[in-house]
Amino acid sequence: MESASKHKEDKKLDGLRNFSAEVLTDEQAAILEAIAKKCRFDAVLMTWIAKSGHPAGSLSSMDIYNILLATLDLTPENCSRLKHDRMLSSHGHTSPGVYAALAGWGFFDRDDVVPNFRRAGSPYQGHVERSVWGVDWGTGNLGQGLAAGVGFAIADRTCGRKSRVVVVMGDGEQPKGENAEARRIAAKEGLSSLTALIDYNHIQISGAIEDVMPADIRALWAADGWKVLECSGHDYVELYSALKRADASSKPVVILCGTVMGKGVSFMEGTHEYHGKAPSDDLMLLAASELGFDRSEMDRMKSLRSSPLPVGRDIPRIEPSLELGEPVIYTAEDKRDNRGAFGAALTDVAAKNYGVAGRTPIIAFDCDLAGSVKLDSFMKQFPERFIQAGIQEHSVAAAAGAASTAGVVSVWADFGVFGIDEAYNQQRLNDINEAQIKTVLTHVGLDVGEDGMTHQCIDYLGLPRNTFGWKVVVPADPNQTDRATRWMLNEPGNVCLAMGRSVLPVLLKDDGTPFFDDRYVYRYGEIDVLRGGKDATILAMGHLAGTALKASELLVARGISAQVLHSSSPLGIDRDELISMLGELPLVTCEDHHADTGLGAIIALHLARSGVALKMKNLGVTRYGESGASNEVMARMGLSAENIAAAVESLL
């Protein structure tokens, strides 16, 4: 691997790293232009070999990527460590440009990336991904990069790292709402380490940006509190000067970089035709000639397409290190909702670890709901680690996700319809990026009651179920919520903790003591045996565990013995353990969730895949709910204790 430090011209570029030099000389600019010319060839060549990709935007952004790799504290040696400057590509479809530039600066061999771009099994995918050295965040859905940059900048500030975060963006993505949200958060938080550079070529995939969706880009950024600079995106002296000014700014800076679409290849310049199309064989020959190469290098690279696949990097993951403290025991006399138990546990753990060397900092994001989601205590005790972002859920989901990969425990609490329904795309990208966000959803299910169907989140399990890494916890009572919160904060990966808003009874054993007592340890995937029984099984999720226990008492009076089980984590159930616990008894599942996508559906699939046939009824939400008191809405949906008891009787 040829590292950047081995460039024979490297000594002539001394002083650019960390913007030490006052100005960039003409000689240094000429060296950078020569490097960029080679990278332009590689970017076009890889799309030609793959027969797909986005070459033209890669060419217009190339000088931006090149100057950043020459100046930022971002190297092959430090890019997988926590402390380094970050270069994010929001317009992730310019991956040929990103990959070519990174290869040009020694992050990996160009013979690995050029012939293997968009090849199945290669780390060099169609949009930038974290499996590539030098890439800190996988993007593709336009409008995500700036919010991720906000998250990284907040994490750096929290951890005391004086690192830069630079986000390279396309001009076509500027009207997106998530960008506006991220701009406002950055300005409010005073994130002076954050700089955005816009590849301002005036062309997007459908044509001129002024025709597709006009926007006064300069005015948008200025209105949201950013310092706005302008320069040529192809003049290295101007680029360096603008970046040096941004580096010294006390507020976030955006640089509007005037560029030419397809810069350096005549037939791509100034047109949208090659925004998302690879060149033909004849035109590739022309591009090679214009960039100083011939057919032999084209053929050599193409022949490597059948070579063994290159290997990407292992995505860096820092596991949290926290002292979780002693669990709280709530008794039958306590009037508490799960939200309150979460908030108390979060604040307790944060207090025990605050300022302790070697412990992972906890930060909390809020969207104007601190009192309702019970972040208010954390906010009062740790104001510098509390991020009030206002009603801007899309950017917060992305920012909190990015921050979670950068050495902090990142907690975002919000209502279910906002935190998972509204921000599903961002949460999906958190899964793809292998983030470690802790998303706490309150006010889920019909338990929202009076707020009505628009706010009754009934897919808080079904939506994460469509991903491959999310863990979801739906606790039964305040005691289990306390344990699950403490477990979640120290658990690697993305975790969603979901709960309603109503005060819940503490679940008790037959002797009247709390079921989740001081000996209980939360284990993801474990099924709780709340009551024994020999005639049937009731398997509940979340707050319906208490209702299921009431149903079992009704059945006892009718001479029926039903065991009551509870699953707080249906996505983590062990199939063999489940089947052993169910035996051959008739089964009723009950959940405050869409009946076809939650607990019941998961159990039915487990049984079907194991070839096990049981009499079974799934009780859950079968239509949009109504507006009214929670218990009334639940009853009208057929989720009362009497409804559950009747379902058991019908199976018998």
Phi, psi and omega per residue, in radians:
M1 nan 2.168 3.115
E2 -1.519 1.969 -3.111
S3 -1.466 2.839 -3.129
A4 -1.043 -0.553 -3.096
S5 -1.210 -0.201 -3.115
K6 -1.689 0.018 3.034
H7 -1.020 2.290 -3.139
K8 -1.121 -0.397 3.136
E9 -1.516 0.021 -2.938
D10 -0.974 -0.712 -3.097
K11 -1.100 -0.513 3.125
K12 -1.301 -0.268 3.116
L13 -1.706 0.098 3.119
D14 -0.966 2.431 3.088
G15 1.710 -0.268 3.126
L16 -1.361 -0.660 -3.127
R17 -1.019 2.274 -3.116
N18 1.119 0.330 3.030
F19 1.029 0.657 -3.123
S20 -1.225 -0.624 -3.112
A21 -1.294 2.537 3.126
E22 -1.203 -0.724 3.130
V23 -2.432 2.780 3.040
L24 -1.649 2.249 -3.057
T25 -1.411 2.867 3.086
D26 -1.100 -0.635 3.119
E27 -1.122 -0.746 3.104
Q28 -1.134 -0.688 3.104
A29 -1.062 -0.708 3.134
A30 -1.114 -0.679 3.099
I31 -1.104 -0.796 3.142
L32 -1.129 -0.648 3.107
E33 -1.118 -0.657 3.114
A34 -1.164 -0.726 3.084
I35 -1.081 -0.780 -3.108
A36 -1.116 -0.616 -3.135
K37 -1.097 -0.748 3.080
K38 -1.115 -0.707 -3.131
C39 -1.175 -0.614 3.084
R40 -1.074 -0.748 3.094
F41 -1.049 -0.802 -3.129
D42 -1.086 -0.684 -3.123
A43 -1.112 -0.798 3.126
V44 -1.206 -0.711 -3.095
L45 -1.077 -0.712 -3.102
M46 -1.182 -0.562 3.071
T47 -1.251 -0.604 3.100
W48 -1.139 -0.751 3.128
I49 -1.150 -0.728 -3.126
A50 -1.357 -0.280 -3.085
K51 1.094 0.465 3.077
S52 -2.929 2.879 3.103
G53 2.285 -3.009 -3.050
H54 -2.172 1.453 -3.066
P55 -1.330 -0.734 -2.951
A56 -1.121 -0.784 3.092
G57 -1.147 -0.543 3.069
S58 -1.103 -0.645 -3.137
L59 -1.251 -0.686 -3.137
S60 -1.231 -0.450 3.133
S61 -1.577 -0.155 -2.944
M62 -1.038 -0.760 -3.115
D63 -1.157 -0.536 3.086
I64 -1.153 -0.860 3.120
Y65 -1.061 -0.691 -3.068
N66 -1.163 -0.770 -3.138
I67 -1.181 -0.582 3.125
L68 -1.185 -0.718 3.137
L69 -1.235 -0.345 3.074
A70 -1.455 -0.359 -2.988
T71 -2.014 -0.568 -3.069
L72 -1.314 2.737 3.017
D73 -1.452 1.175 -3.126
L74 -2.374 1.947 -3.041
T75 -2.352 2.885 3.052
P76 -1.023 -0.488 -3.084
E77 -1.374 -0.544 -3.032
N78 -1.915 -0.058 -2.953
C79 -1.180 -0.293 3.112
S80 -1.800 0.089 3.061
R81 -1.594 2.931 3.131
L82 -1.205 -0.699 -3.062
K83 -1.673 1.909 2.988
H84 -2.958 2.733 3.009
D85 -1.212 2.630 -3.066
R86 -2.082 2.377 3.063
M87 -2.063 1.864 -3.110
L88 -1.775 2.447 3.049
S89 -1.868 1.803 3.133
S90 -1.207 -0.705 3.053
H91 -1.494 1.324 -2.989
G92 -1.108 -0.221 3.092
H93 -1.237 -0.231 3.045
T94 -1.432 0.497 3.130
S95 -0.952 -0.630 3.078
P96 -1.007 -0.670 3.099
G97 -1.187 -0.748 3.130
V98 -1.099 -0.861 -3.089
Y99 -1.121 -0.744 -3.128
A100 -1.114 -0.724 3.138
A101 -1.165 -0.767 3.124
L102 -1.092 -0.705 3.081
A103 -1.119 -0.699 3.122
G104 -1.084 -0.452 3.119
W105 -1.809 0.311 2.924
G106 1.472 0.265 3.127
F107 -1.278 -0.465 3.054
F108 -2.855 2.981 -3.072
D109 -1.398 2.363 3.119
R110 -1.092 -0.482 3.099
D111 -1.198 -0.307 3.054
D112 -1.419 -0.739 -2.984
V113 -1.529 -0.780 -3.007
V114 -1.041 -0.861 -3.121
P115 -1.368 -0.190 -3.029
N116 -1.990 0.242 3.084
F117 -1.149 2.284 3.131
R118 1.012 0.503 3.043
R119 -1.688 2.284 -3.094
A120 -0.985 2.219 -3.115
G121 1.650 -0.163 3.125
S122 -1.494 2.552 3.064
P123 -1.225 -0.277 -3.059
Y124 -1.567 1.327 -3.031
Q125 -1.380 3.080 -3.058
G126 -1.127 -0.475 3.027
H127 -2.199 2.672 -3.007
V128 -1.052 2.420 -3.128
E129 -2.344 2.753 -3.079
R130 -1.243 -0.182 3.091
S131 -1.290 -0.062 3.118
V132 -1.742 2.292 3.104
W133 -1.023 2.276 3.121
G134 1.680 -0.159 3.132
V135 -1.773 2.069 -3.101
D136 -1.650 -0.296 -3.094
W137 -2.666 2.235 3.106
G138 -1.424 2.154 -3.138
T139 -2.122 -3.006 -3.091
G140 2.738 -0.890 2.997
N141 -1.251 1.924 -3.027
L142 -1.028 2.544 3.132
G143 1.679 0.051 -3.106
Q144 -1.629 -0.499 -2.926
G145 -1.115 -0.721 -3.098
L146 -1.152 -0.701 3.105
A147 -1.098 -0.707 3.072
A148 -1.087 -0.699 3.093
G149 -1.057 -0.680 3.075
V150 -1.038 -0.776 3.139
G151 -1.084 -0.765 3.123
F152 -1.111 -0.728 -3.136
A153 -1.120 -0.681 3.106
I154 -1.156 -0.734 3.122
A155 -1.105 -0.761 3.111
D156 -1.041 -0.776 -3.138
R157 -1.090 -0.771 -3.125
T158 -1.078 -0.681 -3.089
C159 -1.528 0.008 3.115
G160 1.298 0.388 3.122
R161 -1.605 2.253 3.108
K162 -1.628 1.243 -3.115
S163 -1.960 2.714 3.104
R164 -1.697 2.572 3.026
V165 -2.188 2.084 -3.121
V166 -2.095 2.231 -3.127
V167 -1.981 2.096 3.075
V168 -1.647 2.281 -2.993
M169 -2.298 2.754 2.988
G170 -1.574 2.744 3.114
D171 -1.339 -0.479 -3.130
G172 -1.174 -0.409 -3.109
E173 -1.517 -0.067 -3.013
Q174 -1.087 -0.588 -3.141
P175 -1.256 -0.143 -3.075
K176 -1.130 2.466 -3.072
G177 -1.136 -0.582 -3.115
E178 -1.119 -0.566 3.072
N179 -1.114 -0.743 3.117
A180 -1.087 -0.737 3.093
E181 -1.020 -0.842 -3.088
A182 -1.140 -0.663 3.100
R183 -1.022 -0.783 -3.083
R184 -1.169 -0.700 3.118
I185 -1.110 -0.777 -3.119
A186 -1.051 -0.757 -3.141
A187 -1.167 -0.772 -3.134
K188 -1.070 -0.706 -3.101
E189 -1.460 -0.076 3.118
G190 1.101 0.783 -3.052
L191 -1.420 1.366 -3.079
S192 -1.233 -0.270 3.116
S193 -1.392 -0.076 -3.063
L194 -1.756 2.227 3.094
T195 -2.258 2.424 3.052
A196 -2.019 2.409 3.038
L197 -2.110 2.176 -3.107
I198 -1.786 2.153 3.040
D199 -1.317 1.645 -2.938
Y200 -1.689 1.313 -3.131
N201 -1.742 -0.016 3.057
H202 1.178 0.261 -3.108
I203 -2.299 2.337 2.973
Q204 -2.191 -3.062 -2.888
I205 -1.107 -0.465 -3.120
S206 -1.693 -0.057 -3.133
G207 2.449 -2.657 -3.119
A208 -1.211 2.439 -3.118
I209 -1.097 -0.525 -3.141
E210 -1.192 -0.432 3.104
D211 -1.551 -0.665 -3.085
V212 -1.257 -0.923 3.095
M213 -2.755 1.656 -3.099
P214 -1.071 2.469 3.080
A215 -2.718 2.423 3.046
D216 -1.505 1.539 -2.978
I217 -1.084 -0.763 3.127
R218 -1.032 -0.791 -3.096
A219 -1.144 -0.624 3.136
L220 -1.050 -0.839 -3.115
W221 -1.213 -0.721 -3.140
A222 -1.105 -0.697 -3.121
A223 -1.122 -0.509 -3.117
D224 -1.607 0.181 2.958
G225 1.667 0.246 3.137
W226 -1.650 2.619 2.960
K227 -1.384 2.280 -3.059
V228 -1.945 2.192 3.044
L229 -2.080 2.771 3.086
E230 -2.337 2.549 3.075
C231 -2.830 2.995 2.992
S232 -1.315 2.335 3.110
G233 -1.438 0.047 3.115
H234 -2.117 0.022 3.134
D235 -1.838 1.904 -3.023
Y236 -1.160 -0.576 3.105
V237 -1.120 -0.779 3.111
E238 -1.165 -0.745 3.134
L239 -1.038 -0.808 -3.125
Y240 -1.090 -0.753 -3.130
S241 -1.081 -0.756 -3.136
A242 -1.149 -0.744 3.134
L243 -1.137 -0.664 3.122
K244 -1.148 -0.678 3.083
R245 -1.135 -0.718 3.121
A246 -1.109 -0.675 -3.110
D247 -1.111 -0.495 -3.110
A248 -1.626 -0.011 -3.042
S249 -1.337 2.616 3.092
S250 -1.610 0.057 3.108
K251 -2.428 2.822 3.121
P252 -1.076 2.545 -3.033
V253 -2.180 2.418 2.968
V254 -2.006 2.399 3.109
I255 -2.011 2.036 3.079
L256 -1.465 1.899 -3.036
C257 -1.748 1.833 3.116
G258 -1.159 2.114 -3.063
T259 -2.338 2.987 3.076
V260 -2.009 2.141 3.094
M261 -1.011 2.287 3.114
G262 1.287 0.407 -3.039
K263 -0.871 2.201 3.047
G264 1.775 -0.223 3.115
V265 -2.188 2.004 -2.916
S266 -0.963 -0.826 -3.042
F267 -1.333 -0.161 3.087
M268 -1.711 -0.274 -3.026
E269 -1.241 2.277 3.007
G270 1.284 0.274 -3.139
T271 -2.321 2.672 3.102
H272 -1.559 -0.002 -3.020
E273 -1.059 -0.595 -3.088
Y274 -1.870 0.415 3.033
H275 -1.050 -0.785 -3.097
G276 -2.328 0.651 -3.100
K277 -2.459 2.354 3.088
A278 -1.381 2.685 3.132
P279 -1.310 2.750 3.023
S280 -1.269 3.009 -3.136
D281 -1.025 -0.823 -3.105
D282 -1.105 -0.738 -3.125
L283 -1.260 -0.510 3.059
M284 -1.125 -0.675 3.073
L285 -1.072 -0.722 3.109
L286 -1.116 -0.779 3.128
A287 -1.076 -0.741 3.129
A288 -1.051 -0.769 3.140
S289 -1.082 -0.758 -3.123
E290 -1.168 -0.438 -3.095
L291 -1.760 0.093 3.017
G292 1.593 0.378 3.136
F293 -2.189 2.964 3.124
D294 -2.257 -3.045 -3.034
R295 -1.099 -0.524 -3.058
S296 -1.065 -0.712 3.127
E297 -1.241 -0.587 3.041
M298 -1.051 -0.851 -3.096
D299 -1.160 -0.683 -3.136
R300 -1.098 -0.812 3.140
M301 -1.133 -0.724 -3.127
K302 -1.104 -0.612 -3.131
S303 -1.166 -0.378 -3.132
L304 -1.403 -0.091 -3.107
R305 -1.049 -0.498 -3.112
S306 -1.659 0.075 3.119
S307 -1.238 2.911 3.076
P308 -0.951 2.543 -3.101
L309 -1.146 2.460 3.027
P310 -1.248 2.845 -3.130
V311 -1.953 2.282 3.077
G312 -1.440 3.130 3.131
R313 -1.441 2.720 2.955
D314 -1.265 2.248 -3.108
I315 -1.129 2.174 -3.119
P316 -1.074 2.354 3.085
R317 -2.419 2.128 3.108
I318 -1.773 1.982 -3.134
E319 -1.325 2.447 -3.135
P320 -1.077 2.614 3.057
S321 -2.245 1.771 -3.050
L322 -2.387 2.554 2.906
E323 -1.523 2.086 -2.980
L324 -1.523 -0.173 3.079
G325 1.315 -3.085 -3.125
E326 -1.627 2.382 3.131
P327 -1.156 2.644 3.064
V328 -1.581 2.445 3.086
I329 -1.884 1.972 3.047
Y330 -1.606 2.434 -3.089
T331 -1.844 3.077 -3.126
A332 -1.080 -0.409 -3.127
E333 -1.407 -0.296 -3.105
D334 -1.316 2.339 3.067
K335 -1.836 1.712 -2.966
R336 -2.492 2.500 2.998
D337 -1.747 2.918 3.141
N338 -1.127 -0.537 3.134
R339 -1.048 -0.803 -3.129
G340 -1.113 -0.663 3.115
A341 -1.152 -0.674 3.074
F342 -1.081 -0.899 -3.089
G343 -1.033 -0.714 -3.137
A344 -1.165 -0.736 -3.132
A345 -1.167 -0.731 3.120
L346 -1.036 -0.836 -3.111
T347 -1.138 -0.662 3.132
D348 -1.104 -0.826 -3.136
V349 -1.145 -0.730 3.132
A350 -1.047 -0.739 -3.125
A351 -1.136 -0.662 -3.111
K352 -1.223 -0.374 -3.055
N353 -1.939 -0.144 -3.058
Y354 -1.105 2.159 3.079
G355 1.330 0.069 -3.134
V356 -1.523 2.203 -3.107
A357 -1.027 2.369 3.095
G358 1.512 -0.156 3.131
R359 -1.580 2.578 -3.102
T360 -1.398 2.210 3.107
P361 -1.115 2.502 3.050
I362 -1.849 2.247 3.016
I363 -2.128 2.605 -3.104
A364 -2.182 2.321 3.093
F365 -1.842 2.444 -3.140
D366 -2.349 2.577 3.099
C367 -2.069 1.060 3.041
D368 1.184 0.510 -3.097
L369 -2.378 0.423 -2.992
A370 -0.919 -0.746 -3.137
G371 -1.181 -0.689 -3.095
S372 -1.285 -0.603 -3.114
V373 -1.698 0.073 3.025
K374 1.164 0.680 2.966
L375 -1.674 0.015 -3.017
D376 -1.114 -0.649 3.122
S377 -1.168 -0.771 3.082
F378 -1.041 -0.755 -3.127
M379 -1.014 -0.755 -3.098
K380 -1.231 -0.646 -3.078
Q381 -1.462 -0.508 -3.064
F382 -2.323 1.093 -3.044
P383 -1.050 -0.551 -3.107
E384 -1.318 -0.208 3.107
R385 -1.955 0.242 3.116
F386 -1.934 2.139 -3.099
I387 -1.884 1.833 3.073
Q388 -1.559 1.925 -3.022
A389 -1.845 0.007 -3.105
G390 1.216 -2.930 -3.024
I391 -1.476 1.312 -3.031
Q392 -2.479 1.159 -2.935
E393 -1.176 -0.651 -3.055
H394 -1.095 -0.842 -3.111
S395 -1.213 -0.577 -3.133
V396 -1.176 -0.716 3.115
A397 -1.030 -0.754 3.141
A398 -1.250 -0.749 -3.124
A399 -1.123 -0.789 3.138
A400 -1.134 -0.641 3.103
G401 -1.123 -0.827 3.135
A402 -1.101 -0.758 3.135
A403 -1.013 -0.594 -3.078
S404 -1.185 -0.266 3.101
T405 -1.629 -0.006 -2.972
A406 -2.057 0.530 2.976
G407 1.659 0.275 3.053
V408 -2.244 2.750 2.917
V409 -1.549 2.034 -2.986
S410 -1.869 1.983 -3.112
V411 -1.933 2.221 3.035
W412 -2.176 2.098 3.115
A413 -1.946 2.341 -3.102
D414 -2.811 2.927 3.033
F415 -1.138 2.638 -3.087
G416 -1.002 -0.752 -3.080
V417 -1.163 -0.347 3.120
F418 -1.665 -0.773 -3.003
G419 -1.298 -0.449 3.127
I420 -2.160 -0.744 -3.139
D421 -1.188 -0.966 -3.070
E422 -1.226 -0.624 -3.047
A423 -1.825 0.491 -3.059
Y424 -1.055 -0.729 -3.126
N425 -1.047 -0.750 3.131
Q426 -1.167 -0.678 3.121
Q427 -1.194 -0.569 3.056
R428 -1.129 -0.730 3.102
L429 -1.189 -0.533 3.017
N430 -1.078 -0.641 3.086
D431 -1.171 -0.827 3.141
I432 -1.052 -0.668 -3.119
N433 -1.437 0.043 -3.118
E434 0.919 0.833 3.094
A435 -1.294 -3.107 -3.110
Q436 -2.381 0.613 -3.120
I437 -1.187 2.514 3.025
K438 -1.893 1.764 -3.113
T439 -1.678 2.110 -3.141
V440 -1.879 2.020 -3.129
L441 -1.789 2.102 3.008
T442 -1.889 2.970 3.104
H443 1.037 0.738 3.107
V444 -1.634 2.782 3.047
G445 1.259 -2.969 3.108
L446 -1.218 -0.227 -3.121
D447 -1.074 -0.288 3.040
V448 -1.083 -0.501 3.003
G449 1.114 -1.894 -2.972
E450 -1.053 -0.437 -3.124
D451 -1.146 -0.344 3.030
G452 1.450 -3.063 -2.927
M453 -1.124 -0.506 -3.127
T454 -1.157 -0.416 -3.070
H455 -1.961 0.057 3.138
Q456 -1.574 1.608 -3.129
C457 -1.255 1.919 -3.070
I458 -2.001 0.338 -3.126
D459 -2.380 0.506 -3.099
Y460 -1.221 -0.312 3.016
L461 -1.748 -0.690 -3.083
G462 -1.108 -0.672 -3.131
L463 -1.214 -0.889 3.058
P464 -1.078 -0.447 3.100
R465 -1.079 -0.420 3.122
N466 -1.358 -0.138 3.098
T467 -1.717 -3.070 -3.040
F468 -2.104 -0.051 -3.101
G469 -2.258 -0.291 -3.075
W470 -1.158 2.409 2.947
K471 -1.861 2.404 -3.107
V472 -2.176 2.301 3.136
V473 -2.151 2.217 3.123
V474 -2.157 1.562 -3.008
P475 -1.243 2.728 -3.027
A476 -1.537 -0.543 -3.083
D477 -2.735 3.091 -3.093
P478 -1.035 -0.624 3.139
N479 -1.135 -0.789 3.112
Q480 -1.179 -0.575 3.085
T481 -1.095 -0.744 3.101
D482 -1.009 -0.854 -3.119
R483 -1.158 -0.732 -3.100
A484 -1.157 -0.628 3.101
T485 -1.100 -0.820 -3.136
R486 -1.103 -0.739 3.093
W487 -1.070 -0.814 -3.075
M488 -1.007 -0.740 -3.044
L489 -1.113 -0.442 -3.120
N490 -1.833 0.087 -3.054
E491 -1.647 2.219 3.076
P492 -1.119 2.748 3.053
G493 1.536 3.140 3.140
N494 -1.441 2.223 3.139
V495 -2.258 2.344 3.054
C496 -1.978 2.165 3.076
L497 -1.892 2.032 -2.994
A498 -2.060 2.432 -3.105
M499 -2.760 2.774 3.065
G500 -1.465 -2.818 -3.110
R501 -2.031 -0.171 -3.013
S502 -1.368 2.670 2.973
V503 -1.139 2.348 -3.062
L504 -2.089 2.566 3.021
P505 -1.245 2.528 3.025
V506 -1.256 2.253 3.137
L507 -1.242 2.346 -3.041
L508 -2.094 2.680 2.990
K509 -1.385 3.086 3.132
D510 -1.069 -0.474 -3.117
D511 -1.526 0.078 3.075
G512 1.533 0.019 3.101
T513 -1.594 2.748 -3.122
P514 -1.021 2.382 3.121
F515 -1.149 -0.809 3.112
F516 -1.597 1.417 -3.012
D517 -1.659 -2.849 -3.058
D518 -1.223 -0.212 3.101
R519 -1.621 -0.163 -3.084
Y520 -1.369 2.305 3.068
V521 -2.109 2.249 -3.112
Y522 -1.243 2.269 3.080
R523 -2.262 2.111 -3.107
Y524 -1.089 2.301 3.114
G525 1.630 -0.265 -3.084
E526 -1.238 2.463 3.072
I527 -1.719 2.216 -3.119
D528 -1.518 2.260 3.063
V529 -1.648 1.743 -3.074
L530 -1.437 -0.587 3.107
R531 -2.596 2.572 3.034
G532 -1.515 2.838 3.127
G533 -3.086 2.747 -3.025
K534 -2.091 -0.165 -3.034
D535 -1.785 -0.529 -3.075
A536 -2.820 2.984 3.115
T537 -2.198 2.347 2.946
I538 -1.951 2.117 3.125
L539 -2.011 2.017 -3.048
A540 -1.956 2.882 3.036
M541 -2.289 2.335 3.038
G542 1.169 -2.473 -3.007
H543 -1.154 -0.256 3.096
L544 -1.272 -0.086 3.041
A545 -1.047 -0.737 3.111
G546 -1.131 -0.679 3.101
T547 -1.154 -0.661 3.118
A548 -1.113 -0.651 3.095
L549 -1.139 -0.685 3.077
K550 -1.114 -0.665 3.106
A551 -1.105 -0.681 3.137
S552 -1.135 -0.597 3.095
E553 -1.181 -0.677 3.059
L554 -1.074 -0.679 -3.108
L555 -1.228 -0.616 3.097
V556 -1.023 -0.713 3.129
A557 -1.144 -0.325 3.135
R558 -1.809 0.203 3.074
G559 1.403 0.375 -3.119
I560 -2.061 2.286 -3.133
S561 -1.847 1.938 -3.114
A562 -2.038 2.230 3.017
Q563 -1.336 2.529 -3.129
V564 -2.038 2.097 3.116
L565 -2.003 2.712 3.093
H566 -2.363 2.313 3.039
S567 -2.034 2.011 3.076
S568 -1.542 -0.194 -3.046
S569 -2.482 1.236 -3.082
P570 -1.054 -0.463 -3.141
L571 -1.266 -0.249 -3.102
G572 -1.945 0.198 -3.086
I573 -1.091 2.395 2.997
D574 -1.457 2.077 -3.010
R575 -1.072 -0.762 -3.110
D576 -1.135 -0.716 3.103
E577 -1.104 -0.734 3.119
L578 -1.018 -0.895 -3.074
I579 -1.110 -0.641 3.100
S580 -1.126 -0.696 -3.111
M581 -1.269 -0.569 -3.113
L582 -1.365 -0.584 -3.087
G583 1.031 -2.376 -3.136
E584 -1.952 0.233 -3.082
L585 -1.293 2.576 3.000
P586 -1.005 2.571 -2.995
L587 -2.241 2.312 2.975
V588 -2.080 2.149 3.021
T589 -1.777 2.562 3.134
C590 -2.497 2.390 -3.054
E591 -2.747 2.587 3.027
D592 -1.583 1.202 -2.994
H593 -2.853 2.787 3.070
H594 -0.887 2.186 -2.999
A595 -1.140 -0.416 -3.035
D596 -1.697 -0.060 -3.061
T597 -2.279 0.093 -3.057
G598 -1.983 -2.395 -3.059
L599 -0.965 -0.896 -3.082
G600 -1.048 -0.731 3.138
A601 -1.147 -0.672 3.123
I602 -1.133 -0.775 -3.138
I603 -1.121 -0.766 3.138
A604 -1.051 -0.684 3.133
L605 -1.180 -0.722 3.073
H606 -1.018 -0.810 -3.123
L607 -1.105 -0.781 -3.114
A608 -1.100 -0.742 -3.119
R609 -1.207 -0.366 3.122
S610 -1.682 -0.021 -3.140
G611 1.243 0.463 -3.124
V612 -1.791 2.273 3.132
A613 -1.963 2.150 3.081
L614 -2.264 2.653 2.879
K615 -1.198 2.271 -2.969
M616 -2.616 2.469 2.991
K617 -2.293 2.339 3.093
N618 -1.834 2.017 3.058
L619 -1.781 2.303 -3.137
G620 -3.029 -2.816 -3.114
V621 -1.462 2.144 -3.060
T622 -2.021 0.017 3.077
R623 -2.847 2.944 3.075
Y624 -1.113 2.442 -3.043
G625 -1.373 3.104 -3.096
E626 -1.869 3.052 3.118
S627 -1.770 2.078 -3.123
G628 3.030 -3.120 3.110
A629 -1.003 2.503 -3.030
S630 -0.938 -0.827 -3.102
N631 -1.136 -0.555 3.116
E632 -1.259 -0.743 3.122
V633 -1.108 -0.721 3.127
M634 -1.105 -0.739 -3.129
A635 -1.129 -0.707 3.138
R636 -1.210 -0.311 3.059
M637 -1.596 0.012 3.136
G638 1.388 0.581 -3.082
L639 -2.138 0.502 3.057
S640 -1.512 2.965 3.093
A641 -1.041 -0.687 3.121
E642 -1.135 -0.686 3.097
N643 -1.076 -0.738 -3.136
I644 -1.164 -0.762 3.119
A645 -1.084 -0.715 3.127
A646 -1.125 -0.638 3.116
A647 -1.128 -0.697 3.085
V648 -1.097 -0.808 -3.139
E649 -1.049 -0.666 -3.111
S650 -1.139 -0.540 3.117
L651 -1.324 -0.430 -3.130
L652 -1.552 nan nan
